[in-house]
Amino acid sequence: MQALERGDLENARRGFRTVLDENIRHPDALHGMGLFARRVELYDTAASLIRQAIEVDPSNGGYWSNLGNVLQKMDRWDEAIEAHRTAVRLSPNHFAIRQNLGSALNMVDRPFEALPHFREALRLNPDSPDTAASYATTLYRVGEYGAAARFFRQALAGNPRHPVAHFNNAVNLNWMGRWSEGWPGYEWRYATLGFHRPPTRFRAPDPLPGDLHDRDVLVFGEQGIGDEIRFATMVPDLIDRGAAVTLECTAKLQPLFQRSFPTATVRAFPVPGQASEAGLDGFDIVLPTGSLGRLLRMGPDRFPEHGGVLRPDPARVDCLKRRIAELGPGPKIGLCWRSRARGRTRAEYYPEVAELGPILAVPGATFVNLQYDECAVELAEIRERFGVAVHVIEGLDLFDDLDGSAALTAALDLVVSANTSVATIAGGVGIPTIEFHGRPVPSGYLVKGHDPWFPSVTPIGKRMADPWGRTLRSIAKLVTDRVSADG
């Protein structure tokens, strides 16, 4: 086991094998060999070996917890959670076993169920920065932002260089509108899992000069489409200061960004999702777009008002306006009700189709589909349940043709969307948008009641424990008022 823990895999395997040659039913050796198999990504073998250990010693909570960890790797989440629950029943006072169950519940979008297990793990091991960070992250996910900030501070007091605590604390603080506190910690994101390693030669003066004439600047997008668009709203700041800007982005954003920032050079990532590593010496400033936040958006007064920074193809906009005018009378309202990535079970952050009734009942509106993945079954359910057609624009790929998606959005009168890239595109083109969140939207985040990045977007949240009905009825009233005003 010591060899395994220090990464000496061959000696670990040889040692476990020696014990098993003497006693094929030795539970610790079976379990250890299962952990070795997990380390070398032989997950079926790992699960089989740990189950054999459990057959010999079914009361060992550690075995059950590690079986749960392996089953997670196999994407067998129901079995994994049941194994973790068994581990907790057998070893209720083992903080790591508690934490493993909490983490698994978080991974299947069940943060409310995860909270008591992280809380108990922290009680059992109050000096663990990892446990404090996990608890704080879960509090953030359920909308307890102030409590999350306290436990992030606790995690960082225990480990001032804890990357996950720094990054998630930064996200939490920014979401609360505490930009000057949040942005510095945001720089820790590349030390966490889930981020492609950026070029190692970041360089930018801090503060950023007001005059960037004769400066060549390379900025590159990061994370998902929504964040690429959100952070690209800072590119005009660089251009206005006189910089010669090169922007690297996801390939399907390149046509839209090039038209939107015509004086910049816009190019697709050389490797999908990864910024250039070569040719950086020709630039004076090299940064990911998210890092512009600490240079340009350190307070609510640093977010400029704008009517949209994205410029769809005018010819496509006109064509799509003609097409949707034929769908029916009244304002044309784009609708997106969920993310494409819904987690391993149904996420708690989006309503079911059956809950959309109040919005779909708005009189005088014609609805246009902006849901960007396969949703034919849901559209059929909407028609059958509510007698309302959400029209699909045939021939337009809303997932890969983002230039076309932006053109369709610009042709609409209003967008109602979950907090997805659909709402971000709508804000980018400046279309009035109601964006609903499955958790509270802090008042400190808003600027004049709107999203600070996109002044045309009105975010509306709810307590996660509350049903969607009241929130969707409130949104329906806003839409009705808008339809009436336009009528």
N, C-alpha and C positions, 0 to 999 in steps of 0.2 A: 504494500500500500504506500509506503514511503517513496519507493521508486516511481510509482504511478504519479504521486503528488508532485514530484520534482521533474516530471516529464521524461523519465528514463523508461520509455515504453517497453523496450526489448527485455530489460531485466525484470520489469514488472510481469510481463507475459510469462517469462521463464519461471519466475518464482511461483506464480499462481499455478502454472502447469505442473510444477514439481509437487505441490501440495495435492492437486487433484489426482496425480498419478498414484499417490498413496491412499487418497480417500476421495472418490468421485462425488461423494455427497457432502463434502465439507462446505457449509453454507457461505462462510466468509470468502473462501477461494472462488466459489461459483459467482458470488456477487462481485468480487474484485475482477475476475475475468470478464464479467459483463461490463464493468466500468472501462476496462481496457478496450473492449469491442466498441463501446460508445466513442472513445477517444479516436479510434481509427475509422469511425463512421460506418461500422457494421451494425446497424441499429436492430435489424431482425435478430441477429445473433445475440446482441446485448440483451434484448428483451427476453429471449428464451433462457439465457443463462441466469438472469436475475429472477425470473419466475421459478427456475429450479431451486435457487437459494430460498425463495419464499416457501416453496413446498416443504423444505426441511425446517425452516424457522419462520412460520407465518406471523409471528408476533413482533418481528423486527421492523420498526417504523422506518428506519433508514433504507432498508431494502425497498419498501413500498414507495418511498419518496424518489429514489433513483429510478425505479421503474417508471414512475410518472414523468421524470425528466426525459427518459428515452422515448416514451410514447409521444411526448411533445415533438421530438425530432422526427417522428414518423407521421406527424399530423393526425394523430388519433386522439383528439382532444377530449372527448367524453371519457374514454378509458383513462387518459392521463389524469384528469381531475378526480375521477373516482379513486385512482391509486393514491393521489395526494391526500384525499379526504381520509382514506384508510390509514395512511401514515400519521395524520394528525390525531385520529382516534387512538392510535397505539402509542404515540409519543406527543401528547398535547403540550408538553413543556419544553420541547426542542425548538429553539427559535428558527433555525435554518429550515426545518420541515414546515413550520408555519409560513415562513417566507416563500418557500417553493409553491405552496398552495395559492398564496396571494398572487404570486407572479403568474401562475397558470390562469387564474381567473381573470387577471388583467388582460392576458393575451387573447382571451375569447370575449373581450368587451363586456366583462361583468365586474366593473370596478367596485360597485357597492358591496358585492359579496366579498371582494378582496380586502376591503378596508379593515374589518375586524381582525383578520389574520395578520395583516401588517401591524396593526395596533398592538396585538398580543405579542408578536415577535419583538417589537420595540420594547415592550414592558419586560420581556424576558432577557433582552440584550440591549439595554438603553445606550450603550456606548458604541453601537455599530453604526458607522456612517452609511453603509450600504442599506441597512434596514430603514434608517431615517429618510434616506433619499427615495426609497421605494414607497414608503408611506406618503411622503410629500407629493410624489408624482401622482399617486392615486387620488389624493385630495384635490390636486389640480384638475384631474380628469373629471371629477364629479362636481366641480364648480366651487369648491371650498378654497378660494384663492388665498385669503388671508392666512388660514391655518397652514396651507401648503408653504407659504413663504416662511413661516416660523420653523417648520421642520426642515426645509432646505437650509436655513441658517444653522440648525442643529447639526445637520450632516456635514456642512462645510466647517463648522467649528471642530468636528472630530477629524476631518480630512480636508484641509484647505485646497487640496489639488484633486478633488473628486470630480472627474469630468462630467458625469451624468448629472450630479447635483448642480454643478455650475450651469450647464446648458439648460436643463429643465427649469431651474430657478429663473434663468434669463427669460425663457418663454413665458413663464408665469408672470414675471414682473412686467414684461412688455404688454401682455394681455390685460394687465391692470392699468396700463397707461403710465407706468413708472419707467419711462424709456431710458432716462439717464442712469438708472440703476441696472436695468436689464441688458442693454446692449453690450457692455464689457464682457459679461459672462457668456454672451452668445458666441463669442470667439472660441469657446471650448467645444463647439459641436463636432469638429473634426477629430477630436479625441474619443468620441463615443462611437458605438456601433451604428451602422446604417448610413454612414456618410462616406462617399468615395473620397479617398485622400486627395487633396487639392495640390496644385503645384507648390513646391516647398519654398519658392522664392517670392513670397508675398512682400510687397513693399508699397507703402503709401505714407505721405507726411501726415502727421496728426498734430494740430488741426489741418484740415485740407485747405490749401490756399484759395482765396476768392478768385484769383486769376490763374487759370491753367493753360493759357496760351503757350504754345510750343511744348506742351506736355503730351506724350503719347500714353494713352491709358488703355489697358486691357482689363475688362471685367467679364466675369463668366457667371452664368446662371447656376443655380443649385437647387437641390431637392425636387419637389414636384412641379407640375405645370403652374399651379396656383402661385407658389412662391417665386417661380421664375418671372411671372407677370408682375406680381406685387413688388418685388425688388427692382424690376426694370423701370418702375415709375421714378426711380432715382437717376436713371441715365440722363434725362433732360437737364438735371442739375449740373452734371459734368459738362454737357455740351454748352449750356449757357455760360459756363465759366471759361469757355474757349478751348476745352480739351479736344484732342483728336482721339475719338473713342472707337475701340474695337470691342464688340460684344459677342461672346460665344454663348450659344444657347442650344436647346434641343432642336433637332432638325425641323420638326414640324412647326416650330415657332418662327423659323428664320424668315419666311416671306412676310409675315405679319410685322415682325420687329423691324425688318429693313424698311418697309413702307412707313412705319411709325417713327423711326429715327433715321431719316434719309441722309443726314450728314455723317452718320456713324457707319463703320464697316461692321456688318452683321454676318457672322459665319457659324455654321453648325459645329458642334463638338467633333473633334477628330475621331474620338471613340465615343459611342453613345453614353451620355451621362458623365463623361470625364473631360476635364479641361486640358488644354494643351500643356505639355511639358517642355516642348522645344520652341525655340524662337522667342523666349521671354526677354532676352537681353535687349531687344529693340524697344522695350517699353519702359517708361519712367515710373509708372504706377501699375501694379498687378494685384487685383483683388477679386474675390467672389462678390457677387452683388449684395449678398446679405451683410457683408462687412462694411458696406457703405452706410449702414444704419447708424453705427457709432460715430460716423463722420458727418452725417447729414440730417439725422432724424432723432436728435437727443431730447426732444420735448414736443408736446402737442402743437406748439406754435411753429414748429419746423416742418409741418406737413402742409404743402401748398394746396390751395383749392384749385381744381382743374375740372374741365368738362369731359375728361377722357384723354388718355395718352395713346391709345391704340387707334390705328387708322386702317380699317378694312378697305378692301378694294371697292371703290365707289360703284363700279359697273355691276359687281356682284350684289352689292346692297340694293341697288335699284331693281335688279332682276328679281331678287328675293322679295322685295316689297310688293312687286306686281303679283308674284305667286301667292303670297299670303293674303293679299287683298281679295283673292278669289275664294278664300276659305270661308268667308262669312263676314257679317257686319260687326261693328264694335271694335274696341281696342284689341290688339293682338298681344297676348300675354304668353311669354315663354315660361315653361314649367320644368323644373328638375327637382325631384323629391329625395334623392339619396346619392351617396357617393358610389363610384364603381367598386371601391375597396370597402367592403362591408364587414371585414373581420372574419374570423373563423366560424362565428355564429352570427345571428342577426345583431347588428350593432344597436346600442341604445341611443344612438345619436340621430336617427332618422325615423320618420313616421312610416307606418305601413300604408299601402295604397288605400285600404279601407278607411283610413283616417283623414284622407284628403277632401272629404265631402264638402266642408265649409268653403274651401277655396273654389272648388269646381262648381259650386252653386251660385257663384257671383253672376248676377244677371247681365246680359249684354256683352259678355266677353267671349272671345274666340281664343282657344288655347293651342299653343304650338309646342311640340315636344323638343326639349333640350337635353333630355336624358341621353347620355353619350355612350351607353353600352346596350347590350341586348335587353329589350324591355317589352317585346311584343306581347308576352303573357300579361304583364301588368297593364299595358294599354287596353288590352281586351277586357280585363277585369274592370277598369275604369268605365269603359263604355257600357258593360253589362250592369255594373252596380249603380252607376250614377246617370246613365243615359247621356253622357258627355263624350264628345270626341276630342282627344288631344292629338292634333294633326301632326303627322310625320312628313317632313319635307324629303321626298324621295330623291335618291341620287346624291345626298349630302352625308358624308361620313363625319359625324360630330366628334369622333375620337381622334382620327388621324388628320383630318383636314381642318386644322384650327383656324386657318385664314377664312375658310368657308363658315365655320362656326361663329367667328367674330362678325362676319358679314350678315349672317342670319340674325344674330343678336342685335346688331345695329338697325335692322329692319323692323324690330319689334317696338311696341309702345312701353312695355313693362316686363320685367322678369321677376318671377317668384322662384327662389331656389334654396335648397339646402346649402350649407357652407361647403361648397365644392368649387372646382375650377370654373364651373358655369357662372357662378356669382362673380368670380374674379374677372373673367372675360367681360361680363356685363359692366362691371365697374371700370374696367379698362377702356371700354368704348364709350362710357358715360351714359349708359341707359339707366333710368330709374329702376332700382332693384330692391326687393325685400328679401333679405337673406336670413333664413331661420336656422338657429343653433339648438342642439339638444342639451345645452347646459347654459347657465346664465352668462350674459354679456355684461362685464363690469362697466359701470357708468364712467369710470376713469379712462376706459379705452376709447370712448366715443369723442368725437369733435363735432360740436353742434348737432348731436344726435346721429351722426353718420360715421361710417368707417373712415378712420383718418387717411388711409391709403387711397380710398375711392369715395369721393364725396357724394356720388350718386347712389351709394349703397346704404341701406338702413338695416343694420343687424338687429334681430329680435331673438332673444333667448328664453329659456325656461329652466326651472329646476328639474334636474334629471329624474327625480322621483315623481314628478307630476306627469299625468297623461298629456298627450298632444292636443287634446280637444280644445282647451281654452286658448292655447297659443295659436292654433290654426284658425279659430274663430276670430281672434284679434287681427290676424293677417288678412282674413277674408274681408273684415270691415275696412281695413286700409285699402285693399284692392277695390272694393265697392265704391269707396269715396273717390278714388282715383278715376274709375270708370265713369262715375257720375259727373265728375268735374270735366272730363274730356268729352262727355256726351252733350 
